Amino acid sequence: MNPNHKNHPKISRLLGGLKLSLSVLMASTLLSACTTVQQLQSADLPQLTSLVKVDDTVTCTMRDGSTTTIKVTAIEPDALIGDNQRVPVANVTQAQIKRLDTTKSVLLGLVVVVGVAAAVGGGGHGGGGGGGGY
C-alpha cells in the first residue's frame, strides 16, 4: 500500500494547515520589512516637524533622558501631536521615525495573498483519467 497524502484526508488537511501557517508567518515577517526607520540626531532636529508625517511612529529622547513614543496624528510648527500627547520639539534630543511604506506593503500583500491561495488551494487536485473502457 502506497501512502499517498493526496488520498488521505487527514494528512492532506495537516499539510494544508502547515502550508497556511508557514505562509502567514512568512507574510508577517515580510510585511514588517516594509517599515523604514530614520534615526535623527541633534543636527536634524530643527527640521523634525518637516521630516515627520501624520501616521508616523516617533520615538523621542527628551532633554531629561526619558523616552516617549508617539503615533503622530497632527504636526504643529513646534510640536508633534498624538492621541492625548504633545511633544515639544525643543525638548527632543534624539528621534527615531518609523514609517510604513504603503506601496511596498500593498504589493507584497498581493503577492502573499496569491502565494497563500496557491499553497492552500494548489496540489492535490490531480486525479481524473479513470476513463470508461470498452
N, C-alpha and C positions, 0 to 999 in steps of 0.2 A: 504494500500500500504506500503510495507516494503522498506525503502530507503537504499538498499544495495549498498555501494560505488563501488562495482565491476561492477555494471550495469550502473553507471552514469559516463560518460567520464570526465566531469568537475571535479567532486570530486576525481576521480581516478588520474587525472593529477595533481591536487593540492597536494594530498598526496604523489605522486611520487616526485614532486618538493621539498616538505618538507623533505622527506627522503634523497634526494640528498644534500640539503643544510646542513642538520644536519650531514651527512656523511663527507662532505667537511670540516665543522667546526671541527669535531672530528679528522679528519686526520691531519689538520694543527696543532692542539693542540698536538697530539701525536708525530708528527714529530719534533716539537720544543723540545720535551722531549729527543730527541736523540742527543742533544748538550751537551757536557761536558764542564764544566768551572773549570779551575785550577787557584787559586789565589796564586801568588808568593810574598814573602816578600824579604827584602834585603838579607837575608842569601842565598836565592835560586838564586839571580840574576846573580852571576858569571857563572851559568850553563844555563842562559836563552837561548842562541843560540843552546844549545844541547837539550833543552826541547821543543822548538818551531819547528813546521813542516810547510812546504810550504802549503798554503791554510788555515792556522790558522788565526783567527782574534785576534789580541793582543791589549789590551788597556793598555797604559803605562802612569804612572805618572812620570813626569820628575822632575829633581832637582829644577827647578824654580817654581814648583807647578802646571804647566799646564799639561793637559792630551791630549794624542793623540791616535787615534785608527788606526791600520794599518792592512790591509789584506796582509799577508806575501806572496810574490812572489819569494823571494830568501833569503838566510841566509849567511851572511859573519861571520867570526870569532868574529868580534867586533860590528856587527850591523844587524838590521832587515831591509829588503828591501821590499818596496811595490811599487805600481804604483806611480811614482814621489815622493816617500818618502824614507828617510833613517833615521832610528832611532838608534843612537849610544847607545849601551848597557851601557856604562859608565855614561850616563846621566839619566838612568832609576832608580827610587827609589822603584817603585812597578809595578807589571804587572799582568794582568789577561788574561789567554789564553782561547779562546773559540774554540772548535773543534767539528765538526760534526762527529758523529760515523756512518760511511757509512754502516757498516754491519747491525746495528740496523735499520737504515733508510731504507735500501733495503728490509729487512724482513718485517718491519712494512708497508712499501709501498705496498708490495704484499698482505698482509693481508687486508689492507684498500681497495685496488682495488677489491679484491674478495668480501669484505663486501659491497661495494657500488654497485657492479654488482648484488649481491643477493638482496639488498634493493630495487634497482630500477627495476630490472627485475623480482624479485620474487613476489609472491602473485598476485592475480587477473587472474591467468591462469587456473582457475578451469573450471567448465562447463562440456561439453560433456554429455554423458549418455542420450541423448534425445531418442534414440532407435526408432526403427520402429515397432510399434505394429502390430499384425496380425489380 
